[in-house]
């Protein structure tokens, strides 16, 4: 198999479709080319391996999302089980089957459309297909509601890949995170499919009803309840929130699995722990400020911000997409800050602004994607000032340092004078 | 005898494509973003600018030897302001609803960079007929882009053209809407205009690579 592929590659070398072929070829196999000159650092973590590691970290979230889609659907119809047990009520064939037929089409459309566009651009521009879309294609189905129509997803993916990435020069050149560009496009283009209490549970939008009654099913997210000031109406326990048995976008609900994925990414050194830690700190800081405002009694309880402001600061991390955004999106090495100091600032502001948007704009119950996109734009500026700061520090050090002339200095200058 | 000599014809034709005020000179972007959500508004805006620029260029060209160069900007502003007020009053009298949609943007034609740009760059140094052609040509180039952007934004954002539904009825679910199509709310907001203009620039420059600036 491998030999055959190598021969095929030689045959198609220089042809128009070569990049498309090479992309498939190197996906799983190492190419047989060797370099001919110079010394080289050999490393196993090329772009494809990096991408595959992230995808590996996302698989638990995807599986959980599939079961949760089924669980939320059947619970909305039949009522939530009173004595909830994971094995009996969550990991069941019914849940899996329903989740599979609703979630997997999203994954297929996301990859199909995105990779098709990448292939077309690679063939037109005559470069190799870059692997950037592998992760994006997996992230996209996890951050949208389960009932998103497939054609909307296709349009949004096309927009995100072309306008968000290819016009800037493809993978590695994009300013904005493509997965979040796709989500932002969906959010602004089709708001009725991206928010409200009808989109998070499969079937609610079509008007399915509860078993034995004519009441339509619905499922509001916790942030949605809070934004409307109905904090007392939801009955999810802390462990529900942490393990993710709550309505939300497909793969963002389980903070537990996201945490595991995050640790995996940190230990495999794929994602920056600085960004993750500082983003968590940032969101806690903003949450603490809001809690402080409520405790000080500066805000009346009929204020429309009250519901979200009095929400315990650390709980922000376990509801909505904040955890998912911090672990998988803020750490995108292309769009984030590059300097270590910059990463602290970048991450902190992402957490800080996410919680701020959540509270102050009930129209955007989920602020994290906007916060990350905003900080993506500012990341180069942050890096610039970090680098400038370092340059200034070293200039100062140079100015204060006494430089003793070395005996060789004079000679070098003499030599220089001669050669000039 | 042709109606226009080749040189004069180029004054009109150049700004339509290879020297377009919006896509090549990147002027007048502000109004292009603000009023292009509907095709009708784009068209009226274009016609207003064609009028203001055509007449304005003629007036400035006539006065070009009388205006002291130190106060020429003020003189130009007065000419534009006068013309804009005429347009504004005409719109208020004959198309009141539309004038509300266009609101401040008609008034802001005064600050449209294309107009002052052409006064400065062309009308102050050329004869009346050529200035007229230049003004109309640039305004046409501006209008062309506005109408293109307006076309896509209204069609995709509201499913209508000139307010007439062309894709079916979104509420009664007829036409395209019966198979699940929905209007794209993103096209209604101004950032979409920026992206549409960007795509037009992209298409234009990839068709004519000589237009690509050096990095």
Interface residues (C-beta under 8 A of the other chain):
Chain A: X149 X151 X152 X155 X163 X167 X185 X188 X189 X190 X191 X192 X193
Chain B: X180 X181 X182 X184 X185 X186 X187 X189 X195 X198 X199 X202
